[in-house]
Amino acid sequence: MELYEQKVLPHLDAAYNLARWLAGNDHDAQDVAQEANLRAFRFFGSFRGENARAWLLSIVRNTFYTWLHKNRPSNTIAINEGILEIEDISVSGEAVNPPFADADAVRRAIAELPVEFREIVILREMEGFSYKEIADLADVPIGTVMSRLARARKLLQKSLTREFNPGDQ
């Protein structure tokens, strides 16, 4: 119990943060984070790594997808590669990073991302995981992580450009 408290409990905020971004609301995030914490506690004996944070967030991620399939099966969609083709015609720095961009606009844009892309953005940009750590955590090849992150960034660019330059659509 003491080892669990030392290794895992310091990362509960990160676990809740990931659950919140994936679930999209506090109530569902609390359910997912609580279930993930219970699973982590139950299976702590099988923890063999040194990175308890990545281990816990992997459990949060898996718990979320189990919860999603059970509670919102209509929210699980196959990613259509066609919608990801975003023009890259020398967009100006201001269009990508408007000087007046605010945190709420960025949060809204992230929340609109398909969950597979949103999780990669959260793990990379907010939690600071490396590509390899994300690949291990999500159990996908590193190339998939890089591809999803690039596509997520393009979708964010498109969303923020549309929000801050509505006439440029």
N, CA, C and O atoms as a DFTB+ gen file, in Angstrom:
676 C
 N C O
     1  1       0.828      -1.193       0.000
     2  2       0.000       0.000       0.000
     3  2       0.876       1.261       0.000
     4  3       0.607       2.217      -0.727
     5  1       1.910       1.243       0.816
     6  2       2.793       2.403       0.910
     7  2       3.519       2.655      -0.413
     8  3       3.670       3.804      -0.829
     9  1       3.965       1.595      -1.067
    10  2       4.644       1.726      -2.346
    11  2       3.691       2.282      -3.407
    12  3       4.081       3.112      -4.228
    13  1       2.455       1.821      -3.381
    14  2       1.440       2.324      -4.307
    15  2       1.237       3.828      -4.082
    16  3       1.184       4.604      -5.036
    17  1       1.128       4.220      -2.839
    18  2       0.945       5.637      -2.512
    19  2       2.129       6.472      -2.992
    20  3       1.940       7.592      -3.466
    21  1       3.333       5.949      -2.877
    22  2       4.525       6.674      -3.304
    23  2       4.633       6.761      -4.819
    24  3       4.965       7.815      -5.364
    25  1       4.355       5.664      -5.493
    26  2       4.571       5.595      -6.944
    27  2       3.407       6.145      -7.758
    28  3       3.634       6.830      -8.756
    29  1       2.173       5.866      -7.365
    30  2       1.012       6.140      -8.215
    31  2       0.235       7.384      -7.800
    32  3      -0.134       8.191      -8.653
    33  1      -0.012       7.548      -6.528
    34  2      -0.869       8.653      -6.083
    35  2      -0.403      10.041      -6.528
    36  3      -1.251      10.898      -6.777
    37  1       0.895      10.304      -6.640
    38  2       1.311      11.624      -7.121
    39  2       0.849      11.931      -8.557
    40  3       0.898      13.083      -8.990
    41  1       0.409      10.921      -9.280
    42  2       0.028      11.106     -10.680
    43  2      -1.483      11.114     -10.896
    44  3      -1.946      11.053     -12.036
    45  1      -2.251      11.190      -9.817
    46  2      -3.712      11.182      -9.957
    47  2      -4.227      12.424     -10.675
    48  3      -5.223      12.352     -11.394
    49  1      -3.562      13.555     -10.490
    50  2      -3.988      14.765     -11.212
    51  2      -3.811      14.589     -12.718
    52  3      -4.683      14.981     -13.494
    53  1      -2.701      14.007     -13.130
    54  2      -2.471      13.751     -14.556
    55  2      -3.491      12.743     -15.077
    56  3      -3.965      12.863     -16.206
    57  1      -3.827      11.755     -14.257
    58  2      -4.825      10.756     -14.660
    59  2      -6.182      11.422     -14.866
    60  3      -6.859      11.167     -15.862
    61  1      -6.574      12.267     -13.933
    62  2      -7.851      12.956     -14.069
    63  2      -7.824      13.901     -15.279
    64  3      -8.804      13.988     -16.019
    65  1      -6.718      14.597     -15.476
    66  2      -6.598      15.522     -16.601
    67  2      -6.807      14.788     -17.929
    68  3      -7.554      15.253     -18.789
    69  1      -6.148      13.650     -18.088
    70  2      -6.323      12.877     -19.316
    71  2      -7.766      12.391     -19.443
    72  3      -8.359      12.485     -20.518
    73  1      -8.327      11.878     -18.363
    74  2      -9.720      11.407     -18.385
    75  2     -10.667      12.545     -18.737
    76  3     -11.630      12.341     -19.477
    77  1     -10.410      13.729     -18.223
    78  2     -11.273      14.887     -18.480
    79  2     -11.245      15.272     -19.954
    80  3     -12.282      15.554     -20.554
    81  1     -10.051      15.281     -20.524
    82  2      -9.937      15.638     -21.932
    83  2     -10.547      14.576     -22.831
    84  3     -11.159      14.898     -23.850
    85  1     -10.383      13.322     -22.462
    86  2     -10.935      12.251     -23.287
    87  2     -12.455      12.184     -23.175
    88  3     -13.151      12.062     -24.182
    89  1     -12.966      12.265     -21.950
    90  2     -14.408      12.123     -21.727
    91  2     -15.181      13.379     -22.106
    92  3     -16.328      13.294     -22.543
    93  1     -14.568      14.529     -21.945
    94  2     -15.220      15.771     -22.334
    95  2     -16.036      16.443     -21.252
    96  3     -16.582      17.521     -21.481
    97  1     -16.135      15.834     -20.069
    98  2     -16.855      16.490     -18.972
    99  2     -16.366      15.941     -17.632
   100  3     -15.772      14.865     -17.560
   101  1     -16.631      16.701     -16.585
   102  2     -16.126      16.344     -15.257
   103  2     -16.732      15.055     -14.713
   104  3     -16.021      14.213     -14.165
   105  1     -18.030      14.904     -14.862
   106  2     -18.708      13.739     -14.286
   107  2     -18.161      12.430     -14.844
   108  3     -17.795      11.532     -14.085
   109  1     -18.104      12.323     -16.163
   110  2     -17.589      11.105     -16.790
   111  2     -16.103      10.926     -16.496
   112  3     -15.634       9.804     -16.306
   113  1     -15.369      12.026     -16.459
   114  2     -13.938      11.950     -16.160
   115  2     -13.706      11.412     -14.754
   116  3     -12.787      10.623     -14.534
   117  1     -14.523      11.830     -13.811
   118  2     -14.399      11.317     -12.444
   119  2     -14.644       9.813     -12.411
   120  3     -13.926       9.074     -11.738
   121  1     -15.663       9.367     -13.141
   122  2     -15.947       7.927     -13.201
   123  2     -14.767       7.168     -13.798
   124  3     -14.339       6.150     -13.255
   125  1     -14.242       7.664     -14.916
   126  2     -13.130       6.993     -15.587
   127  2     -11.890       7.004     -14.702
   128  3     -11.233       5.974     -14.550
   129  1     -11.562       8.148     -14.118
   130  2     -10.366       8.253     -13.278
   131  2     -10.480       7.364     -12.038
   132  3      -9.502       6.735     -11.631
   133  1     -11.655       7.312     -11.447
   134  2     -11.855       6.469     -10.269
   135  2     -11.719       4.986     -10.625
   136  3     -11.055       4.229      -9.918
   137  1     -12.349       4.584     -11.717
   138  2     -12.240       3.193     -12.154
   139  2     -10.785       2.855     -12.485
   140  3     -10.308       1.772     -12.145
   141  1     -10.082       3.773     -13.144
   142  2      -8.672       3.539     -13.484
   143  2      -7.821       3.414     -12.219
   144  3      -6.926       2.572     -12.155
   145  1      -8.094       4.236     -11.231
   146  2      -7.351       4.167      -9.970
   147  2      -7.598       2.829      -9.286
   148  3      -6.670       2.226      -8.746
   149  1      -8.838       2.365      -9.306
   150  2      -9.143       1.056      -8.720
   151  2      -8.421      -0.064      -9.465
   152  3      -7.889      -0.987      -8.848
   153  1      -8.406       0.025     -10.794
   154  2      -7.695      -0.985     -11.587
   155  2      -6.198      -0.938     -11.303
   156  3      -5.550      -1.977     -11.175
   157  1      -5.656       0.270     -11.206
   158  2      -4.225       0.410     -10.920
   159  2      -3.895      -0.200      -9.558
   160  3      -2.889      -0.893      -9.407
   161  1      -4.737       0.061      -8.586
   162  2      -4.508      -0.493      -7.250
   163  2      -4.591      -2.018      -7.287
   164  3      -3.757      -2.711      -6.704
   165  1      -5.606      -2.525      -7.977
   166  2      -5.835      -3.966      -8.051
   167  2      -4.660      -4.682      -8.727
   168  3      -4.282      -5.785      -8.331
   169  1      -4.090      -4.037      -9.752
   170  2      -3.039      -4.695     -10.531
   171  2      -1.644      -4.145     -10.249
   172  3      -0.717      -4.385     -11.023
   173  1      -1.488      -3.413      -9.152
   174  2      -0.194      -2.819      -8.853
   175  2       0.890      -3.875      -8.687
   176  3       2.061      -3.604      -8.953
   177  1       0.521      -5.059      -8.258
   178  2       1.485      -6.142      -8.110
   179  2       2.149      -6.531      -9.417
   180  3       3.247      -7.087      -9.417
   181  1       1.487      -6.243     -10.536
   182  2       2.066      -6.581     -11.838
   183  2       2.886      -5.427     -12.425
   184  3       3.481      -5.573     -13.493
   185  1       2.920      -4.290     -11.738
   186  2       3.706      -3.145     -12.211
   187  2       5.185      -3.474     -12.112
   188  3       5.694      -3.762     -11.029
   189  1       5.874      -3.431     -13.250
   190  2       7.298      -3.784     -13.288
   191  2       8.170      -2.638     -13.806
   192  3       9.395      -2.751     -13.831
   193  1       7.561      -1.578     -14.203
   194  2       8.334      -0.487     -14.782
   195  2       8.773       0.527     -13.753
   196  3       8.472       0.417     -12.564
   197  1       9.481       1.501     -14.237
   198  2       9.919       2.589     -13.372
   199  2       9.057       3.817     -13.554
   200  3       9.092       4.728     -12.727
   201  1       8.278       3.857     -14.631
   202  2       7.479       5.039     -14.931
   203  2       6.018       4.797     -14.547
   204  3       5.198       4.401     -15.376
   205  1       5.716       5.042     -13.285
   206  2       4.359       4.817     -12.778
   207  2       3.361       5.765     -13.435
   208  3       2.193       5.414     -13.601
   209  1       3.803       6.943     -13.803
   210  2       2.913       7.916     -14.446
   211  2       2.410       7.378     -15.780
   212  3       1.209       7.402     -16.047
   213  1       3.323       6.891     -16.618
   214  2       2.932       6.329     -17.910
   215  2       2.061       5.095     -17.713
   216  3       1.091       4.898     -18.445
   217  1       2.395       4.269     -16.738
   218  2       1.616       3.070     -16.450
   219  2       0.188       3.444     -16.058
   220  3      -0.769       2.853     -16.558
   221  1       0.046       4.414     -15.173
   222  2      -1.284       4.849     -14.732
   223  2      -2.068       5.472     -15.887
   224  3      -3.255       5.186     -16.049
   225  1      -1.430       6.308     -16.680
   226  2      -2.141       6.945     -17.790
   227  2      -2.535       5.925     -18.859
   228  3      -3.538       6.107     -19.549
   229  1      -1.770       4.877     -18.996
   230  2      -2.146       3.794     -19.893
   231  2      -3.423       3.122     -19.393
   232  3      -4.307       2.787     -20.182
   233  1      -3.511       2.931     -18.099
   234  2      -4.715       2.351     -17.506
   235  2      -5.896       3.303     -17.683
   236  3      -7.004       2.857     -17.981
   237  1      -5.678       4.600     -17.505
   238  2      -6.741       5.589     -17.724
   239  2      -7.234       5.508     -19.160
   240  3      -8.439       5.489     -19.408
   241  1      -6.324       5.462     -20.083
   242  2      -6.670       5.402     -21.502
   243  2      -7.492       4.153     -21.802
   244  3      -8.542       4.237     -22.439
   245  1      -7.020       3.002     -21.349
   246  2      -7.747       1.756     -21.587
   247  2      -9.114       1.766     -20.905
   248  3     -10.102       1.302     -21.475
   249  1      -9.163       2.288     -19.699
   250  2     -10.431       2.394     -18.974
   251  2     -11.391       3.297     -19.721
   252  3     -12.581       2.997     -19.816
   253  1     -10.886       4.405     -20.255
   254  2     -11.742       5.312     -21.015
   255  2     -12.335       4.619     -22.235
   256  3     -13.537       4.720     -22.478
   257  1     -11.518       3.924     -22.993
   258  2     -12.028       3.278     -24.206
   259  2     -13.040       2.185     -23.872
   260  3     -14.012       1.998     -24.603
   261  1     -12.823       1.471     -22.786
   262  2     -13.820       0.485     -22.336
   263  2     -15.115       1.202     -21.971
   264  3     -16.202       0.775     -22.361
   265  1     -14.991       2.290     -21.223
   266  2     -16.156       3.086     -20.826
   267  2     -16.863       3.655     -22.059
   268  3     -18.091       3.630     -22.134
   269  1     -16.101       4.163     -23.015
   270  2     -16.665       4.767     -24.213
   271  2     -17.477       3.746     -25.011
   272  3     -18.595       4.038     -25.436
   273  1     -16.923       2.562     -25.214
   274  2     -17.630       1.528     -25.987
   275  2     -18.911       1.088     -25.280
   276  3     -19.893       0.730     -25.931
   277  1     -18.896       1.116     -23.958
   278  2     -20.072       0.701     -23.193
   279  2     -21.131       1.811     -23.132
   280  3     -22.325       1.539     -23.253
   281  1     -20.690       3.055     -22.945
   282  2     -21.619       4.159     -22.681
   283  2     -21.947       5.029     -23.887
   284  3     -23.019       5.633     -23.939
   285  1     -21.058       5.098     -24.837
   286  2     -21.276       5.947     -26.013
   287  2     -20.796       5.251     -27.286
   288  3     -19.891       5.751     -27.954
   289  1     -21.379       4.123     -27.624
   290  2     -20.890       3.406     -28.807
   291  2     -20.988       4.234     -30.084
   292  3     -20.235       4.003     -31.031
   293  1     -21.906       5.193     -30.117
   294  2     -22.033       6.028     -31.318
   295  2     -20.876       7.010     -31.459
   296  3     -20.685       7.580     -32.533
   297  1     -20.101       7.220     -30.397
   298  2     -18.961       8.138     -30.459
   299  2     -17.692       7.474     -30.956
   300  3     -16.679       8.147     -31.148
   301  1     -17.727       6.177     -31.164
   302  2     -16.556       5.496     -31.678
   303  2     -16.718       5.376     -33.185
   304  3     -17.609       4.687     -33.682
   305  1     -15.843       6.058     -33.892
   306  2     -15.924       6.086     -35.350
   307  2     -14.574       5.724     -35.944
   308  3     -13.527       5.885     -35.316
   309  1     -14.629       5.242     -37.146
   310  2     -13.384       5.010     -37.865
   311  2     -12.904       6.353     -38.403
   312  3     -13.708       7.179     -38.833
   313  1     -11.618       6.562     -38.378
   314  2     -11.067       7.825     -38.851
   315  2     -11.067       7.829     -40.365
   316  3     -10.499       6.941     -41.000
   317  1     -11.699       8.820     -40.930
   318  2     -11.763       8.986     -42.376
   319  2     -10.558       9.817     -42.803
   320  3     -10.469      11.006     -42.496
   321  1      -9.653       9.189     -43.501
   322  2      -8.426       9.874     -43.912
   323  2      -8.720      11.080     -44.806
   324  3      -7.943      12.035     -44.823
   325  1      -9.830      11.050     -45.546
   326  2     -10.167      12.144     -46.452
   327  2     -10.385      13.465     -45.735
   328  3     -10.017      14.522     -46.247
   329  1     -10.986      13.406     -44.543
   330  2     -11.236      14.652     -43.817
   331  2      -9.953      15.246     -43.259
   332  3      -9.928      16.394     -42.815
   333  1      -8.889      14.451     -43.285
   334  2      -7.633      14.925     -42.713
   335  2      -6.736      15.618     -43.725
   336  3      -5.693      16.167     -43.369
   337  1      -7.142      15.592     -44.969
   338  2      -6.349      16.269     -45.991
   339  2      -6.593      17.770     -45.864
   340  3      -7.626      18.285     -46.293
   341  1      -5.641      18.448     -45.279
   342  2      -5.769      19.875     -45.020
   343  2      -4.722      20.595     -45.843
   344  3      -3.548      20.223     -45.868
   345  1      -5.167      21.604     -46.494
   346  2      -4.243      22.346     -47.339
   347  2      -3.119      22.936     -46.515
   348  3      -3.326      23.437     -45.410
   349  1      -1.937      22.865     -47.073
   350  2      -0.761      23.403     -46.411
   351  2      -0.104      24.397     -47.360
   352  3       1.055      24.241     -47.745
   353  1      -0.868      25.422     -47.729
   354  2      -0.409      26.352     -48.746
   355  2       0.241      27.575     -48.104
   356  3      -0.299      28.680     -48.141
   357  1       1.383      27.351     -47.531
   358  2       2.161      28.429     -46.915
   359  2       1.300      29.337     -46.051
   360  3       1.254      30.552     -46.243
   361  1       0.635      28.729     -45.116
   362  2      -0.208      29.492     -44.203
   363  2       0.691      30.402     -43.378
   364  3       1.737      29.985     -42.881
   365  1       0.269      31.631     -43.245
   366  2       1.084      32.583     -42.483
   367  2       1.110      32.190     -41.010
   368  3       0.197      31.526     -40.520
   369  1       2.145      32.597     -40.323
   370  2       2.269      32.329     -38.895
   371  2       1.111      32.888     -38.100
   372  3       0.688      32.292     -37.110
   373  1       0.594      34.035     -38.529
   374  2      -0.528      34.622     -37.798
   375  2      -1.790      33.795     -37.951
   376  3      -2.598      33.730     -37.024
   377  1      -1.975      33.165     -39.091
   378  2      -3.174      32.348     -39.280
   379  2      -3.114      31.097     -38.409
   380  3      -4.136      30.644     -37.894
   381  1      -1.918      30.543     -38.246
   382  2      -1.750      29.349     -37.422
   383  2      -1.751      29.716     -35.948
   384  3      -2.346      29.011     -35.132
   385  1      -1.103      30.790     -35.608
   386  2      -0.954      31.237     -34.236
   387  2      -1.438      32.670     -34.118
   388  3      -0.623      33.576     -33.943
   389  1      -2.723      32.900     -34.208
   390  2      -3.190      34.278     -34.167
   391  2      -2.728      34.975     -32.890
   392  3      -2.745      34.373     -31.817
   393  1      -2.323      36.219     -32.997
   394  2      -1.823      36.920     -31.818
   395  2      -2.895      37.092     -30.755
   396  3      -2.578      37.329     -29.590
   397  1      -4.150      36.977     -31.139
   398  2      -5.240      37.165     -30.195
   399  2      -5.875      35.843     -29.769
   400  3      -6.940      35.831     -29.153
   401  1      -5.215      34.726     -30.100
   402  2      -5.749      33.418     -29.706
   403  2      -5.806      33.347     -28.188
   404  3      -4.868      33.741     -27.495
   405  1      -6.916      32.840     -27.690
   406  2      -7.037      32.720     -26.255
   407  2      -7.133      31.248     -25.863
   408  3      -7.406      30.375     -26.687
   409  1      -6.903      31.012     -24.595
   410  2      -6.878      29.637     -24.102
   411  2      -8.209      28.929     -24.313
   412  3      -8.232      27.732     -24.596
   413  1      -9.320      29.652     -24.180
   414  2     -10.630      29.026     -24.374
   415  2     -10.805      28.539     -25.803
   416  3     -11.364      27.465     -26.026
   417  1     -10.339      29.306     -26.763
   418  2     -10.440      28.891     -28.169
   419  2      -9.605      27.638     -28.420
   420  3     -10.033      26.737     -29.141
   421  1      -8.430      27.583     -27.832
   422  2      -7.575      26.414     -27.996
   423  2      -8.218      25.197     -27.329
   424  3      -8.212      24.103     -27.893
   425  1      -8.770      25.388     -26.131
   426  2      -9.456      24.282     -25.440
   427  2     -10.624      23.762     -26.272
   428  3     -10.804      22.552     -26.407
   429  1     -11.415      24.676     -26.829
   430  2     -12.550      24.268     -27.669
   431  2     -12.065      23.487     -28.891
   432  3     -12.646      22.467     -29.260
   433  1     -11.001      23.976     -29.505
   434  2     -10.470      23.308     -30.694
   435  2      -9.953      21.905     -30.346
   436  3     -10.171      20.957     -31.101
   437  1      -9.282      21.778     -29.223
   438  2      -8.805      20.458     -28.793
   439  2      -9.982      19.545     -28.500
   440  3      -9.970      18.375     -28.883
   441  1     -10.995      20.065     -27.824
   442  2     -12.169      19.264     -27.473
   443  2     -12.911      18.757     -28.708
   444  3     -13.577      17.724     -28.645
   445  1     -12.805      19.471     -29.831
   446  2     -13.479      19.069     -31.064
   447  2     -12.729      17.981     -31.824
   448  3     -13.291      17.371     -32.734
   449  1     -11.488      17.729     -31.473
   450  2     -10.705      16.705     -32.167
   451  2     -11.299      15.320     -31.927
   452  3     -11.841      15.060     -30.852
   453  1     -11.204      14.428     -32.914
   454  2     -11.565      13.029     -32.652
   455  2     -10.714      12.516     -31.492
   456  3      -9.550      12.893     -31.354
   457  1     -11.290      11.668     -30.675
   458  2     -10.640      11.249     -29.438
   459  2      -9.255      10.643     -29.672
   460  3      -8.365      10.823     -28.841
   461  1      -9.054       9.931     -30.780
   462  2      -7.752       9.326     -31.056
   463  2      -6.670      10.383     -31.247
   464  3      -5.505      10.154     -30.920
   465  1      -7.058      11.543     -31.777
   466  2      -6.100      12.631     -31.958
   467  2      -5.979      13.460     -30.678
   468  3      -4.891      13.900     -30.307
   469  1      -7.104      13.662     -30.021
   470  2      -7.118      14.467     -28.795
   471  2      -6.190      13.849     -27.754
   472  3      -5.439      14.567     -27.093
   473  1      -6.234      12.527     -27.601
   474  2      -5.400      11.904     -26.581
   475  2      -3.918      12.102     -26.876
   476  3      -3.126      12.312     -25.957
   477  1      -3.536      12.037     -28.149
   478  2      -2.131      12.215     -28.509
   479  2      -1.685      13.644     -28.204
   480  3      -0.593      13.853     -27.675
   481  1      -2.517      14.618     -28.533
   482  2      -2.200      16.021     -28.239
   483  2      -2.048      16.223     -26.737
   484  3      -1.099      16.871     -26.295
   485  1      -2.962      15.683     -25.956
   486  2      -2.905      15.850     -24.495
   487  2      -1.637      15.210     -23.937
   488  3      -0.926      15.816     -23.136
   489  1      -1.362      13.985     -24.365
   490  2      -0.185      13.288     -23.842
   491  2       1.116      13.985     -24.236
   492  3       2.059      14.033     -23.447
   493  1       1.168      14.524     -25.450
   494  2       2.405      15.176     -25.929
   495  2       2.529      16.607     -25.409
   496  3       3.538      16.972     -24.805
   497  1       1.509      17.400     -25.647
   498  2       1.615      18.836     -25.377
   499  2       1.329      19.222     -23.930
   500  3       1.906      20.183     -23.423
   501  1       0.450      18.488     -23.264
   502  2       0.097      18.860     -21.889
   503  2       0.798      18.010     -20.841
   504  3       1.147      18.492     -19.763
   505  1       0.999      16.743     -21.170
   506  2       1.640      15.853     -20.198
   507  2       3.132      15.682     -20.471
   508  3       3.857      15.158     -19.626
   509  1       3.600      16.119     -21.648
   510  2       5.024      16.123     -21.934
   511  2       5.652      14.776     -22.248
   512  3       6.865      14.618     -22.108
   513  1       4.861      13.809     -22.668
   514  2       5.404      12.503     -23.014
   515  2       6.143      12.574     -24.340
   516  3       5.793      13.356     -25.223
   517  1       7.176      11.739     -24.464
   518  2       7.902      11.624     -25.730
   519  2       7.069      10.782     -26.688
   520  3       6.110      10.129     -26.278
   521  1       7.440      10.801     -27.970
   522  2       6.739       9.969     -28.957
   523  2       6.798       8.499     -28.549
   524  3       5.799       7.785     -28.631
   525  1       7.961       8.058     -28.114
   526  2       8.123       6.656     -27.723
   527  2       7.250       6.323     -26.522
   528  3       6.615       5.269     -26.490
   529  1       7.213       7.208     -25.538
   530  2       6.373       6.957     -24.363
   531  2       4.902       6.872     -24.754
   532  3       4.171       6.021     -24.247
   533  1       4.466       7.752     -25.655
   534  2       3.072       7.723     -26.105
   535  2       2.808       6.429     -26.870
   536  3       1.765       5.800     -26.690
   537  1       3.743       6.035     -27.713
   538  2       3.580       4.791     -28.470
   539  2       3.440       3.598     -27.523
   540  3       2.588       2.734     -27.729
   541  1       4.262       3.556     -26.506
   542  2       4.177       2.473     -25.527
   543  2       2.859       2.533     -24.754
   544  3       2.195       1.516     -24.555
   545  1       2.496       3.727     -24.327
   546  2       1.275       3.916     -23.551
   547  2       0.034       3.549     -24.360
   548  3      -0.865       2.879     -23.850
   549  1      -0.018       3.983     -25.613
   550  2      -1.184       3.751     -26.469
   551  2      -1.112       2.417     -27.208
   552  3      -2.065       2.018     -27.877
   553  1       0.011       1.738     -27.084
   554  2       0.225       0.452     -27.749
   555  2       0.027       0.561     -29.262
   556  3      -0.671      -0.242     -29.880
   557  1       0.669       1.587     -29.835
   558  2       0.655       1.795     -31.286
   559  2       2.095       2.074     -31.732
   560  3       2.928       2.468     -30.916
   561  1       2.385       1.876     -32.998
   562  2       3.741       2.190     -33.488
   563  2       4.044       3.688     -33.351
   564  3       3.138       4.520     -33.383
   565  1       5.306       4.009     -33.201
   566  2       5.716       5.405     -33.048
   567  2       5.316       6.228     -34.274
   568  3       4.988       7.408     -34.148
   569  1       5.341       5.620     -35.445
   570  2       4.911       6.312     -36.661
   571  2       3.452       6.719     -36.593
   572  3       3.080       7.779     -37.098
   573  1       2.622       5.893     -35.976
   574  2       1.208       6.225     -35.802
   575  2       1.062       7.429     -34.876
   576  3       0.235       8.308     -35.115
   577  1       1.863       7.463     -33.829
   578  2       1.840       8.606     -32.906
   579  2       2.202       9.879     -33.660
   580  3       1.518      10.897     -33.545
   581  1       3.282       9.814     -34.431
   582  2       3.735      10.993     -35.168
   583  2       2.689      11.435     -36.194
   584  3       2.433      12.628     -36.355
   585  1       2.097      10.477     -36.872
   586  2       1.080      10.777     -37.873
   587  2      -0.160      11.393     -37.230
   588  3      -0.687      12.391     -37.721
   589  1      -0.623      10.798     -36.134
   590  2      -1.809      11.337     -35.451
   591  2      -1.543      12.731     -34.894
   592  3      -2.411      13.603     -34.943
   593  1      -0.347      12.935     -34.368
   594  2      -0.023      14.255     -33.830
   595  2       0.026      15.286     -34.945
   596  3      -0.485      16.394     -34.784
   597  1       0.625      14.942     -36.064
   598  2       0.681      15.876     -37.192
   599  2      -0.725      16.201     -37.693
   600  3      -1.041      17.358     -37.971
   601  1      -1.552      15.186     -37.805
   602  2      -2.927      15.413     -38.262
   603  2      -3.723      16.225     -37.249
   604  3      -4.509      17.097     -37.619
   605  1      -3.517      15.935     -35.978
   606  2      -4.208      16.698     -34.937
   607  2      -3.809      18.163     -34.987
   608  3      -4.651      19.050     -34.853
   609  1      -2.532      18.409     -35.179
   610  2      -2.065      19.799     -35.260
   611  2      -2.662      20.503     -36.475
   612  3      -3.013      21.681     -36.400
   613  1      -2.779      19.786     -37.593
   614  2      -3.393      20.389     -38.777
   615  2      -4.868      20.682     -38.538
   616  3      -5.374      21.725     -38.954
   617  1      -5.555      19.763     -37.870
   618  2      -6.967      20.003     -37.554
   619  2      -7.111      21.192     -36.604
   620  3      -8.028      22.001     -36.750
   621  1      -6.216      21.294     -35.643
   622  2      -6.237      22.447     -34.732
   623  2      -5.968      23.734     -35.497
   624  3      -6.623      24.752     -35.274
   625  1      -5.003      23.677     -36.394
   626  2      -4.687      24.843     -37.224
   627  2      -5.917      25.268     -38.008
   628  3      -6.261      26.450     -38.041
   629  1      -6.565      24.324     -38.627
   630  2      -7.752      24.620     -39.429
   631  2      -8.865      25.210     -38.562
   632  3      -9.508      26.188     -38.945
   633  1      -9.083      24.614     -37.406
   634  2     -10.138      25.078     -36.506
   635  2      -9.857      26.491     -35.994
   636  3     -10.750      27.339     -35.978
   637  1      -8.622      26.740     -35.578
   638  2      -8.280      28.060     -35.043
   639  2      -8.265      29.117     -36.151
   640  3      -8.664      30.260     -35.929
   641  1      -7.807      28.734     -37.330
   642  2      -7.824      29.660     -38.459
   643  2      -9.263      30.047     -38.792
   644  3      -9.561      31.217     -39.035
   645  1     -10.143      29.062     -38.800
   646  2     -11.555      29.306     -39.098
   647  2     -12.176      30.214     -38.025
   648  3     -12.967      31.103     -38.337
   649  1     -11.808      29.977     -36.763
   650  2     -12.376      30.777     -35.682
   651  2     -11.892      32.230     -35.728
   652  3     -12.672      33.154     -35.501
   653  1     -10.607      32.426     -36.022
   654  2     -10.037      33.764     -35.962
   655  2     -10.013      34.480     -37.298
   656  3      -9.794      35.690     -37.341
   657  1     -10.231      33.762     -38.386
   658  2     -10.286      34.356     -39.708
   659  2     -11.485      33.777     -40.477
   660  3     -11.301      33.085     -41.479
   661  1     -12.714      34.058     -40.009
   662  2     -13.886      33.410     -40.609
   663  2     -14.031      33.674     -42.112
   664  3     -14.649      32.865     -42.804
   665  1     -13.510      34.726     -42.620
   666  2     -13.631      35.037     -44.038
   667  2     -12.651      34.269     -44.905
   668  3     -12.781      34.275     -46.129
   669  1     -11.661      33.600     -44.292
   670  2     -10.624      32.892     -45.058
   671  2     -10.961      31.434     -45.327
   672  3     -10.086      30.681     -45.756
   673  1     -12.180      31.014     -45.095
   674  2     -12.512      29.596     -45.226
   675  2     -12.516      29.179     -46.643
   676  3     -12.776      28.013     -46.942
